[in-house]
């Protein structure tokens, strides 16, 4: 039944899209070209998904197939919706004319389709088409530095002005352009930060995905107060099929070993102290804990050696952890840093005016800074990309957070 519904929707979308183009132009070469391109896209999408191997996880072919679906079928779906609305109006007018009008009814029951509606539908559809095209060709490597100042009542004086660089969701198995990734590493190194943290999802599934990129990420400069990291849901190898539990565990160990190979200290439900001028703050890191994902993070264990009065920065991959366990924890956690959502890699952000992504209907906190009860959460939009090879409106992010003492 599910496949039958999908097939009917597909036929409907293709029918209306062709009708819109045919209404605009009856040039046989244009219409033939449209049909050839549509068939080629369909064939590649089928090929791409047939190349998916459950033992390896997502690959370049399946990612491109998903990208083509977004590129061609999101615009076509908009065309279909607009023409369906017009057809509902045409049906209403035809019915009214048939039962009410005392004038001669034309041979056609429904009024003819209006050309300007098809033109409008094609014009509207061009916006997501061009946006997604940009997102695939350039947007996925359009790295942005987000600088955010956060004020605290209880920040130790010595850490007033302390800077943290955060990156998240590298997803190294998706990368295909070393020059662009190196540009992002250079951007990280240009930030005048005291410490750098990585908040999970180093790979899509396999440790081998990161091996070609170790030297690139090892190029992140040493930071005076260290380089720290945690695991994300993709780092447990649970999105591929393993021949044995031993192979899965070996992959997991190899992923954990990648962190020191990149000169990062991996925090596994533990905390470290950063000391400056006789004062200190704690950075705690938990394994993945998400309301809808793997729950292996142990918050209590990660801060067992930290007092309630100490200033704490928590690294936890999934932002749903914040409201579920962190926000009301008896040991006040002043700042939480997360990632995971990628901002859905699709949305609209106009600073100070508009911030929207479909991910907001799944996650209350999905990008940027949030505060509640004098505690803060920052959700990084992600460094890499996954599921489809693009970013539309939600660009890859390098975050620089400056901690300031509230006066």
C-alpha positions as CSV (number, residue, x, y, z in Angstrom):
1,X,0.0,0.0,0.0
2,X,2.8,2.4,0.9
3,X,4.6,1.8,-2.4
4,X,1.2,2.1,-4.3
5,X,0.6,5.5,-2.7
6,X,4.1,6.7,-3.5
7,X,3.8,5.6,-7.1
8,X,0.4,7.4,-7.5
9,X,2.0,10.6,-6.0
10,X,4.9,10.3,-8.4
11,X,2.6,9.9,-11.4
12,X,0.6,12.9,-10.2
13,X,3.7,15.1,-9.8
14,X,5.1,14.1,-13.2
15,X,1.7,14.7,-14.9
16,X,1.2,18.2,-13.5
17,X,4.8,19.3,-14.0
18,X,4.6,18.3,-17.6
19,X,1.3,20.1,-18.0
20,X,2.8,23.3,-16.6
21,X,5.7,23.2,-19.0
22,X,3.4,22.3,-21.9
23,X,1.2,25.2,-21.0
24,X,4.2,27.5,-21.2
25,X,5.6,26.2,-24.4
26,X,4.6,23.6,-27.0
27,X,8.1,23.5,-28.5
28,X,8.7,19.8,-29.2
29,X,12.4,20.0,-28.5
30,X,11.9,21.6,-25.1
31,X,9.3,19.0,-24.1
32,X,11.4,16.1,-25.4
33,X,14.4,17.5,-23.5
34,X,12.3,17.7,-20.3
35,X,11.2,14.1,-20.7
36,X,14.8,12.9,-21.3
37,X,16.1,14.8,-18.2
38,X,13.2,13.4,-16.1
39,X,13.9,9.8,-17.2
40,X,17.6,10.2,-16.6
41,X,17.0,11.5,-13.1
42,X,14.6,8.7,-12.3
43,X,17.1,6.1,-13.6
44,X,20.0,7.6,-11.5
45,X,17.8,7.7,-8.4
46,X,17.0,4.1,-8.8
47,X,20.6,3.2,-9.5
48,X,21.8,5.3,-6.5
49,X,19.6,3.5,-4.1
50,X,20.4,0.1,-5.5
51,X,24.0,0.9,-4.8
52,X,23.3,1.3,-1.1
53,X,25.1,-1.4,0.9
54,X,23.8,-2.0,4.5
55,X,27.3,-3.1,5.5
56,X,28.9,0.2,4.4
57,X,26.1,2.6,5.0
58,X,25.4,5.7,3.0
59,X,27.6,6.3,0.0
60,X,28.2,9.0,-2.6
61,X,25.7,7.4,-5.0
62,X,22.9,7.2,-2.5
63,X,23.6,10.7,-1.2
64,X,23.5,12.1,-4.8
65,X,20.3,10.2,-5.4
66,X,18.7,11.9,-2.4
67,X,20.1,15.3,-3.6
68,X,18.4,14.8,-7.0
69,X,15.1,13.9,-5.4
70,X,15.3,17.2,-3.5
71,X,16.5,19.2,-6.5
72,X,13.9,18.0,-8.9
73,X,10.9,16.7,-6.9
74,X,10.5,19.5,-4.3
75,X,10.0,22.0,-7.1
76,X,7.7,19.6,-9.0
77,X,5.7,19.1,-5.8
78,X,5.2,22.8,-5.5
79,X,4.0,23.0,-9.2
80,X,1.6,20.1,-8.5
81,X,0.1,21.8,-5.4
82,X,-0.5,25.0,-7.2
83,X,-2.1,23.4,-10.2
84,X,-4.2,21.2,-8.0
85,X,-5.6,24.3,-6.3
86,X,-6.3,25.7,-9.7
87,X,-8.1,22.5,-10.8
88,X,-10.2,22.6,-7.7
89,X,-11.2,26.1,-8.7
90,X,-11.9,25.0,-12.3
91,X,-14.0,22.1,-11.1
92,X,-16.0,24.5,-8.8
93,X,-16.6,26.9,-11.7
94,X,-17.5,24.1,-14.1
95,X,-20.0,22.8,-11.6
96,X,-21.5,26.2,-11.0
97,X,-21.8,26.9,-14.7
98,X,-23.5,23.6,-15.3
99,X,-26.1,23.9,-12.6
100,X,-26.6,27.6,-12.2
101,X,-25.7,29.4,-15.4
102,X,-28.6,29.9,-17.9
103,X,-26.2,30.7,-20.7
104,X,-24.9,28.2,-23.2
105,X,-22.3,26.0,-21.6
106,X,-19.2,25.3,-23.7
107,X,-18.3,21.9,-24.9
108,X,-15.7,21.6,-22.1
109,X,-17.2,21.1,-18.6
110,X,-14.2,22.8,-16.9
111,X,-12.8,26.2,-17.9
112,X,-9.4,26.0,-19.7
113,X,-6.3,26.1,-17.6
114,X,-4.9,29.6,-17.3
115,X,-1.4,30.1,-18.7
116,X,-0.4,32.7,-16.1
117,X,-1.0,30.1,-13.3
118,X,1.4,27.7,-14.9
119,X,3.9,30.5,-15.3
120,X,3.5,31.4,-11.7
121,X,3.9,27.8,-10.6
122,X,7.1,27.4,-12.7
123,X,8.4,30.7,-11.3
124,X,7.8,29.7,-7.7
125,X,9.3,26.2,-8.3
126,X,12.5,27.9,-9.7
127,X,13.3,29.3,-6.3
128,X,13.8,26.0,-4.5
129,X,15.4,24.5,-7.6
130,X,18.1,27.3,-7.7
131,X,18.5,27.3,-3.9
132,X,19.0,23.5,-3.7
133,X,21.4,23.7,-6.8
134,X,23.4,26.3,-4.9
135,X,23.3,24.2,-1.7
136,X,24.7,21.1,-3.5
137,X,27.3,22.9,-5.6
138,X,28.5,25.5,-3.0
139,X,26.4,25.6,0.1
140,X,27.7,22.4,1.7
141,X,31.1,24.0,2.0
142,X,30.0,27.6,2.7
143,X,31.6,27.7,6.2
144,X,30.4,30.5,8.5
145,X,31.9,31.7,11.7
146,X,29.3,32.5,14.3
147,X,30.5,34.6,17.2
148,X,28.4,34.7,20.4
149,X,29.0,36.4,23.7
150,X,27.4,34.8,26.7
151,X,27.1,36.5,30.1
152,X,27.1,34.7,33.5
153,X,26.7,35.9,37.1
154,X,29.0,33.2,38.5
155,X,31.8,33.0,35.9
156,X,35.2,33.1,37.7
157,X,36.9,36.5,37.2
158,X,40.0,34.9,35.6
159,X,37.8,33.5,32.8
160,X,36.1,36.8,31.9
161,X,36.7,37.0,28.1
162,X,37.6,33.3,27.8
163,X,36.9,32.0,24.2
164,X,35.7,28.6,23.2
165,X,35.7,27.4,19.6
166,X,33.1,24.7,18.9
167,X,32.7,22.5,15.9
168,X,30.2,19.6,15.6
169,X,29.0,16.9,13.2
170,X,32.0,16.5,10.9
171,X,30.5,13.4,9.1
172,X,33.9,12.8,7.4
173,X,32.4,10.0,5.2
174,X,30.5,12.6,3.2
175,X,33.5,14.9,2.3
176,X,34.8,15.0,-1.3
177,X,36.8,18.2,-1.4
178,X,40.0,18.5,0.6
179,X,40.6,22.1,-0.4
180,X,37.3,23.2,1.0
181,X,37.8,21.3,4.2
182,X,41.3,22.7,4.6
183,X,39.8,26.2,4.2
184,X,37.5,25.5,7.2
185,X,40.5,24.3,9.2
186,X,42.3,27.5,8.4
187,X,39.2,29.5,9.6
188,X,39.3,27.6,12.9
189,X,43.0,28.4,13.3
190,X,42.3,32.1,12.7
191,X,40.0,32.4,15.7
192,X,41.6,33.7,18.8
193,X,40.2,31.0,21.1
194,X,41.6,29.5,24.3
195,X,40.1,26.0,23.9
196,X,38.4,24.1,21.1
197,X,35.7,21.4,21.5
198,X,34.1,19.0,19.1
199,X,30.6,17.8,20.0
200,X,30.2,14.5,18.2
201,X,29.5,12.6,14.9
202,X,33.0,12.3,13.6
203,X,31.9,9.8,10.9
204,X,28.7,8.6,9.3
205,X,29.3,5.0,10.5
206,X,32.7,3.6,9.8
207,X,36.1,4.5,11.3
208,X,37.7,4.2,7.9
209,X,35.8,7.2,6.7
210,X,38.0,9.5,8.8
211,X,41.3,8.0,7.9
212,X,41.9,10.1,4.8
213,X,41.2,13.3,6.9
214,X,43.2,12.7,10.0
215,X,46.1,14.8,8.9
216,X,43.8,17.6,7.8
217,X,42.1,17.8,11.2
218,X,45.3,17.3,13.1
219,X,46.2,20.6,11.5
220,X,43.9,22.4,14.0
221,X,46.4,24.4,16.0
222,X,47.1,23.6,19.6
223,X,45.0,25.6,21.9
224,X,46.4,26.9,25.2
225,X,43.7,25.1,27.3
226,X,43.4,22.0,25.1
227,X,41.3,20.2,22.5
228,X,38.3,18.1,23.7
229,X,35.7,16.0,22.0
230,X,32.8,13.7,22.6
231,X,30.9,11.0,20.7
232,X,27.6,11.4,18.7
233,X,25.0,9.0,17.7
234,X,26.7,8.1,14.4
235,X,29.9,7.2,16.1
236,X,28.5,3.9,17.5
237,X,28.2,2.2,14.1
238,X,24.5,1.5,14.6
239,X,23.4,2.6,11.1
240,X,25.1,-0.2,9.2
241,X,24.7,-4.0,9.3
242,X,27.6,-5.9,10.9
243,X,28.6,-9.5,10.3
244,X,29.4,-9.9,14.1
245,X,29.3,-8.0,17.3
246,X,33.1,-8.2,17.5
247,X,33.4,-6.3,14.2
248,X,31.1,-3.6,15.5
249,X,33.1,-3.3,18.7
250,X,36.3,-3.1,16.7
251,X,34.9,-0.3,14.6
252,X,33.8,1.6,17.8
253,X,37.2,1.2,19.3
254,X,38.8,2.5,16.1
255,X,36.5,5.5,16.1
256,X,37.5,6.3,19.7
257,X,41.2,6.0,18.7
258,X,40.7,8.6,16.0
259,X,40.3,11.4,18.5
260,X,43.8,11.2,20.1
261,X,45.2,10.7,16.5
262,X,43.7,14.1,15.8
263,X,45.2,15.5,19.1
264,X,41.8,15.7,20.8
265,X,41.1,14.3,24.2
266,X,37.9,12.2,24.1
267,X,35.7,12.7,27.1
268,X,33.7,9.6,27.9
269,X,31.3,10.6,30.8
270,X,34.1,12.5,32.5
271,X,35.3,16.0,33.2
272,X,38.5,18.0,33.1
273,X,39.6,21.1,34.8
274,X,40.8,24.3,33.1
275,X,42.9,26.4,35.4
276,X,43.7,30.1,35.0
277,X,45.2,32.5,37.5
278,X,44.3,30.3,40.5
279,X,40.7,29.8,39.4
280,X,39.2,27.0,37.4
281,X,36.2,25.8,35.4
282,X,35.1,22.3,34.4
283,X,34.5,20.9,31.0
284,X,32.4,17.8,31.2
285,X,31.7,15.4,28.3
286,X,29.1,12.7,28.0
287,X,28.5,9.9,25.6
288,X,25.5,10.2,23.4
289,X,22.2,10.8,25.1
290,X,19.1,11.7,23.1
291,X,15.4,11.5,23.7
292,X,14.9,9.7,20.4
293,X,18.4,8.3,20.0
294,X,21.0,6.1,21.9
295,X,21.1,6.8,25.6
296,X,24.5,5.9,26.9
297,X,25.6,9.2,28.3
298,X,25.9,9.4,32.1
299,X,25.6,12.9,33.3
300,X,26.0,12.2,36.9
301,X,29.2,10.3,36.3
302,X,30.6,13.0,34.1
303,X,30.4,15.6,36.9
304,X,30.8,13.4,39.9
305,X,34.1,15.2,40.9
306,X,32.6,18.6,40.3
307,X,30.8,20.7,43.0
308,X,27.5,22.5,42.6
309,X,29.2,25.8,43.0
310,X,31.8,25.1,40.2
311,X,31.4,26.7,36.8
312,X,30.7,24.0,34.3
313,X,30.6,23.6,30.5
314,X,28.9,20.5,29.3
315,X,29.5,18.8,26.0
316,X,26.5,16.6,24.9
317,X,25.8,15.8,21.3
318,X,22.0,15.8,21.3
319,X,20.3,19.1,22.4
320,X,17.2,17.2,23.6
321,X,19.4,16.1,26.5
322,X,19.3,19.7,27.8
323,X,15.7,19.9,28.8
324,X,15.5,16.2,29.6
325,X,18.3,16.0,32.2
326,X,20.6,18.9,32.2
327,X,18.4,22.0,32.8
328,X,17.1,20.9,36.2
329,X,20.1,19.0,37.4
330,X,20.9,19.8,41.1
331,X,24.5,20.6,40.1
332,X,23.9,23.7,38.1
333,X,25.4,23.4,34.6
334,X,25.8,27.0,33.3
335,X,26.6,26.3,29.6
336,X,25.8,23.3,27.4
337,X,27.2,22.8,23.9
338,X,25.5,20.5,21.4
339,X,25.0,19.8,17.7
340,X,23.2,16.9,16.1
341,X,20.4,18.7,14.3
342,X,22.4,20.2,11.4
343,X,19.5,22.7,11.2
344,X,18.2,20.0,8.9
345,X,20.7,21.5,6.4
346,X,17.6,23.3,5.0
347,X,15.9,26.5,6.1
348,X,15.9,30.2,6.1
349,X,17.9,32.5,8.5
350,X,17.7,36.2,8.3
351,X,19.4,37.5,11.5
352,X,17.0,39.4,13.7
353,X,14.1,38.8,11.5
354,X,13.5,35.1,10.5
355,X,14.8,31.7,11.6
356,X,13.0,28.7,10.2
357,X,13.8,25.1,9.5
358,X,11.6,21.9,9.3
359,X,13.8,20.5,12.1
360,X,12.2,22.9,14.6
361,X,9.1,20.7,14.5
362,X,11.2,17.9,15.9
363,X,13.7,19.8,18.2
364,X,12.7,22.8,20.3
365,X,16.4,23.9,20.4
366,X,17.9,23.3,17.0
367,X,20.4,26.2,16.1
368,X,22.1,29.0,18.0
369,X,21.8,30.2,21.6
370,X,19.0,29.4,24.0
371,X,18.6,30.4,27.7
372,X,16.3,29.3,30.5
373,X,16.7,29.6,34.3
374,X,20.0,31.5,33.9
375,X,21.4,28.5,32.0
376,X,22.5,28.5,28.4
377,X,22.5,26.0,25.5
378,X,24.3,26.6,22.2
379,X,23.4,24.3,19.3
380,X,26.0,24.2,16.5
381,X,24.6,23.9,13.0
382,X,27.2,21.3,12.1
383,X,30.5,21.3,10.2
384,X,29.7,18.6,7.6
385,X,26.6,17.2,5.9
386,X,24.7,14.0,5.8
387,X,21.7,12.3,4.1
388,X,22.0,14.6,1.1
389,X,25.0,16.4,-0.3
390,X,24.0,20.0,0.3
391,X,23.0,22.8,2.6
392,X,20.3,25.3,1.8
393,X,20.1,28.4,4.0
394,X,21.7,26.6,7.0
395,X,25.4,26.9,6.3
396,X,28.2,24.8,8.0
397,X,29.2,26.5,11.2
398,X,32.3,27.2,13.3
399,X,31.2,28.7,16.6
400,X,33.2,31.1,18.8
401,X,31.7,31.6,22.2
402,X,33.1,34.3,24.5
403,X,32.4,33.9,28.2
404,X,31.9,37.2,30.0
405,X,31.2,38.0,33.7
406,X,28.0,39.9,34.1
407,X,28.5,43.2,36.0
